[in-house]
Amino acid sequence: MQLHNEVAGTGPAVVLIHEGIADSRMWDPQWPAYTSRFRTLRYDMRGFGESPLPPEPWSNAEDLIELLGEAGIERAALVGVSLGARVALEVALARPDLVSALVLVGAALPQEAPDDMRQYGEEEERLFLEGDADGAADLTVRFWVVGVGRDEEDVDPDVRRRVFEMQRRAYEHWKDAGEELDERKLVPDVADRAGEVAVPVLLIVGEHDRPACLETAERLAREIPGAGLERMAATAHAPSMERPAEFDALVVPFLEAHSSRD
């Protein structure tokens, strides 16, 4: 498998799964603290960071299951953001034996796109196809990282820069990809099966995230037995990058309480 990954630390296993506007570098703020407590794995999904796109359809969830096997990890807590949260939820449903706990941040579930996301997607695609990758990446930062109800100046410029660079890297992978390339869902009906999750779950969402993400977090909190929901102030779709200390104060105790050793 050609997936860029990094494993460090000892203790209970934790996997960090990036969102669809970033890559494994988004976890730089967490890496020192997590690897001092856990055996921590982070990786680039296909088409992000240093992981190339394959010539045929793929499954991000199947990739993660295979990567766990390659790393010798029998059971892990999965921390996923947005796209990464959906992948984590798929793995928890398809292979519950592999998952000890879930942290789902700004979870993205397959559903009909609301107007704001549809319009953003159309504009991003237009800019990308016209060769304006910088414009598409800038749009992505404004839509997702700045979010709703605040201005660009309200967000740390270093966070905006880092997401911009990671998104531009993803566009480099996708610029020569054929239209037939697509991700296959291991659990196509994941949005309807959240109630089957039987491990501890912590849900996190930024108060300035898109309305659909806030609604999804509230829905999952209702449907997943025992799930806890935390709303992070002064953040949008990248709370672990914007407020790492506050994020870790929520996540690390949860992981210490619910992670299991192999």
KELO-824839 format. One line per 4 residues: number of its first residue (from 1); their letters; for each residue x, y, z of C-alpha. Coordinates in Angstrom, 2 decimals, padded with zeros to 5 digits. Example, Ala and Ser with C-alpha at 12.3 -4.5 7.8 and 13.67 -1.06 7.14 Angstrom:
BEGIN
1 = AS = 012.30,-004.50,007.80 | 013.67,-001.06,007.14 $
end
This chain:
BEGIN
1 = MQLH = 000.00,000.00,000.00 | 001.35,003.42,-000.92 | 000.06,005.46,002.01 | 002.39,007.88,003.71 $
5 = NEVA = 002.21,007.20,007.45 | 004.05,007.75,010.70 | 003.89,005.75,013.94 | 005.48,006.85,017.21 $
9 = GTGP = 005.10,006.41,020.95 | 004.10,003.55,023.20 | 000.93,002.68,025.06 | -002.69,002.36,023.91 $
13 = AVVL = -003.10,002.80,020.16 | -004.60,006.00,018.73 | -005.09,006.79,015.04 | -005.39,010.39,013.83 $
17 = IHEG = -007.37,010.73,010.58 | -007.19,014.07,008.78 | -010.04,016.01,007.19 | -010.67,016.50,003.49 $
21 = IADS = -009.14,019.99,003.39 | -005.87,018.91,004.99 | -003.47,015.99,005.39 | -001.58,014.36,008.26 $
25 = RMWD = 000.33,017.59,008.89 | -002.81,019.03,010.48 | -001.92,016.93,013.52 | 001.44,018.65,014.12 $
29 = PQWP = 000.10,020.51,017.19 | -001.05,017.21,018.75 | 001.88,015.00,017.79 | 004.31,015.59,020.68 $
33 = AYTS = 001.69,015.26,023.41 | -000.09,012.27,021.90 | 003.05,010.27,021.12 | 004.20,010.78,024.72 $
37 = RFRT = 001.03,009.04,025.94 | -000.10,006.70,023.16 | 001.18,004.61,020.31 | 000.03,007.11,017.70 $
41 = LRYD = -000.49,006.60,013.97 | -001.19,009.37,011.50 | -001.31,009.02,007.73 | -002.25,010.67,004.46 $
45 = MRGF = -005.34,009.28,002.77 | -005.10,008.72,-000.96 | -004.86,011.96,-002.89 | -003.61,013.96,000.10 $
49 = GESP = -000.17,014.91,001.36 | 002.37,012.33,000.24 | -000.10,009.56,-000.68 | -000.72,009.26,-004.43 $
53 = LPPE = -004.06,008.53,-006.02 | -004.49,004.96,-007.31 | -005.47,004.21,-010.93 | -008.74,002.63,-009.81 $
57 = PWSN = -011.51,003.29,-007.25 | -010.50,002.79,-003.63 | -011.97,002.66,-000.15 | -010.55,004.91,002.56 $
61 = AEDL = -012.05,002.69,005.24 | -010.52,-000.46,003.75 | -007.20,001.39,003.48 | -007.31,002.18,007.20 $
65 = IELL = -008.12,-001.41,008.12 | -005.19,-002.61,006.04 | -002.90,000.03,007.52 | -003.80,-001.06,011.05 $
69 = GEAG = -002.81,-004.59,010.12 | 000.48,-003.46,008.62 | 001.27,-001.52,011.79 | 000.41,-004.50,013.98 $
73 = IERA = -002.37,-002.58,015.74 | -005.13,-004.92,016.88 | -007.41,-002.30,018.44 | -007.27,001.49,018.46 $
77 = ALVG = -009.14,004.66,019.32 | -009.88,006.56,016.12 | -009.83,010.37,016.04 | -011.26,011.63,012.75 $
81 = VSLG = -012.19,015.06,011.43 | -014.87,015.66,008.77 | -014.08,013.12,006.02 | -011.83,011.38,008.54 $
85 = ARVA = -014.73,011.14,010.99 | -016.84,009.41,008.38 | -014.00,006.96,007.63 | -013.61,006.25,011.35 $
89 = LEVA = -017.34,005.63,011.70 | -017.29,003.25,008.72 | -014.47,001.22,010.26 | -016.26,001.11,013.63 $
93 = LARP = -019.35,-000.30,011.94 | -017.60,-002.72,009.57 | -014.91,-003.91,012.00 | -015.97,-003.16,015.58 $
97 = DLVS = -013.27,-005.52,016.82 | -010.65,-002.99,015.70 | -012.06,000.07,017.47 | -011.94,000.90,021.18 $
101 = ALVL = -013.36,004.44,021.01 | -014.23,007.23,018.56 | -013.63,010.96,018.54 | -015.65,012.44,015.67 $
105 = VGAA = -014.94,016.09,014.87 | -017.14,018.07,012.48 | -018.35,014.75,011.12 | -019.30,014.61,007.43 $
109 = LPQE = -021.91,012.01,006.50 | -023.18,011.14,003.01 | -026.25,013.29,002.44 | -027.73,015.71,-000.05 $
113 = APDD = -025.61,018.85,000.03 | -027.35,021.96,001.39 | -027.30,025.07,-000.77 | -024.20,026.62,000.78 $
117 = MRQY = -022.10,023.47,000.32 | -023.42,022.87,-003.19 | -022.58,026.42,-004.26 | -019.14,026.18,-002.67 $
121 = GEEE = -018.46,022.86,-004.41 | -019.50,024.23,-007.80 | -017.30,027.31,-007.42 | -014.32,025.30,-006.17 $
125 = ERLF = -014.64,022.93,-009.14 | -014.92,025.84,-011.58 | -011.76,027.49,-010.26 | -009.87,024.20,-010.20 $
129 = LEGD = -010.85,023.25,-013.76 | -009.88,026.72,-015.00 | -006.41,026.18,-013.54 | -006.79,028.58,-010.62 $
133 = ADGA = -005.74,026.21,-007.84 | -004.74,029.11,-005.60 | -008.19,030.63,-005.97 | -009.85,027.29,-005.21 $
137 = ADLT = -007.69,026.78,-002.12 | -008.39,030.31,-000.91 | -012.13,029.71,-001.35 | -011.82,026.48,000.64 $
141 = VRFW = -010.06,028.26,003.51 | -012.71,030.98,003.64 | -015.62,028.53,003.47 | -014.37,025.89,005.92 $
145 = VVGV = -011.69,027.41,008.13 | -013.18,030.87,008.58 | -016.65,029.36,008.63 | -019.86,031.13,009.55 $
149 = GRDE = -020.31,034.36,011.50 | -016.75,035.69,011.57 | -014.13,037.34,009.35 | -010.78,036.07,008.06 $
153 = EDVD = -009.03,038.35,010.55 | -010.63,036.34,013.34 | -008.62,033.26,012.37 | -004.90,032.80,013.02 $
157 = PDVR = -003.15,033.54,009.69 | -000.80,030.60,010.28 | -003.77,028.22,010.44 | -005.17,029.70,007.23 $
161 = RRVF = -001.77,029.37,005.54 | -001.29,025.76,006.61 | -004.70,024.66,005.34 | -004.13,026.55,002.09 $
165 = EMQR = -000.84,024.70,001.56 | -002.33,021.29,002.36 | -005.27,021.90,000.03 | -002.93,023.00,-002.76 $
169 = RAYE = -000.99,019.78,-002.29 | -004.20,017.78,-002.72 | -004.97,019.64,-005.95 | -001.57,018.56,-007.28 $
173 = HWKD = -002.66,014.93,-006.90 | -006.04,015.52,-008.47 | -005.11,017.70,-011.43 | -004.20,014.74,-013.66 $
177 = AGEE = -006.78,012.30,-012.26 | -009.46,010.93,-014.52 | -013.12,011.45,-013.80 | -013.57,007.71,-013.26 $
181 = LDER = -011.57,007.81,-010.04 | -013.80,007.64,-007.02 | -013.86,006.50,-003.42 | -015.97,003.44,-002.64 $
185 = KLVP = -017.80,003.43,000.69 | -017.18,000.33,002.79 | -020.44,001.10,004.62 | -022.66,002.91,002.09 $
189 = DVAD = -025.46,003.44,004.62 | -023.20,004.79,007.37 | -025.50,007.78,007.93 | -028.34,005.45,008.90 $
193 = RAGE = -026.38,003.12,011.16 | -024.87,005.42,013.78 | -027.08,003.87,016.43 | -025.20,000.59,016.04 $
197 = VAVP = -021.94,002.02,017.36 | -021.15,000.26,020.62 | -017.94,002.01,021.77 | -017.51,005.27,023.69 $
201 = VLLI = -017.90,008.28,021.40 | -016.92,011.91,021.83 | -018.36,014.37,019.32 | -016.76,017.79,018.79 $
205 = VGEH = -017.93,020.62,016.55 | -016.80,024.22,016.18 | -019.39,026.89,016.92 | -018.58,028.63,013.60 $
209 = DRPA = -018.75,025.45,011.49 | -021.23,025.11,008.65 | -024.88,024.63,009.73 | -024.98,021.12,008.26 $
213 = CLET = -022.00,020.09,010.41 | -023.64,021.44,013.56 | -026.82,019.57,012.67 | -024.89,016.35,012.01 $
217 = AERL = -023.14,016.58,015.38 | -026.48,017.01,017.14 | -028.00,014.14,015.18 | -025.13,011.79,016.04 $
221 = AREI = -025.37,012.82,019.70 | -029.01,011.75,019.67 | -028.48,008.50,017.79 | -025.24,007.08,019.22 $
225 = PGAG = -025.88,005.57,022.65 | -024.00,007.46,025.36 | -022.22,009.84,022.99 | -021.00,013.13,024.42 $
229 = LERM = -021.08,016.37,022.43 | -018.73,019.33,022.93 | -019.06,022.63,021.06 | -015.76,024.50,020.77 $
233 = AATA = -015.99,028.28,020.86 | -014.01,030.45,018.44 | -013.44,027.60,015.96 | -015.00,026.36,012.73 $
237 = HAPS = -014.09,023.20,010.79 | -010.51,022.85,012.06 | -010.79,023.11,015.87 | -007.73,020.96,016.57 $
241 = MERP = -005.60,023.42,014.60 | -007.22,026.64,015.83 | -007.40,025.82,019.54 | -005.06,022.84,020.08 $
245 = AEFD = -004.81,023.22,023.86 | -008.59,023.34,024.28 | -009.03,020.47,021.84 | -006.50,018.31,023.66 $
249 = ALVV = -008.06,019.12,027.02 | -011.23,017.45,025.73 | -009.69,014.60,023.77 | -006.69,013.37,025.79 $
253 = PFLE = -008.65,012.49,028.97 | -011.27,010.75,026.84 | -008.59,008.72,025.06 | -006.84,007.87,028.33 $
257 = AHSS = -010.12,006.62,029.74 | -011.25,004.60,026.74 | -008.18,003.50,024.74 | -007.06,-000.09,025.05 $
261 = RD = -003.67,-001.70,024.77 | -003.13,-004.25,022.00 $
end
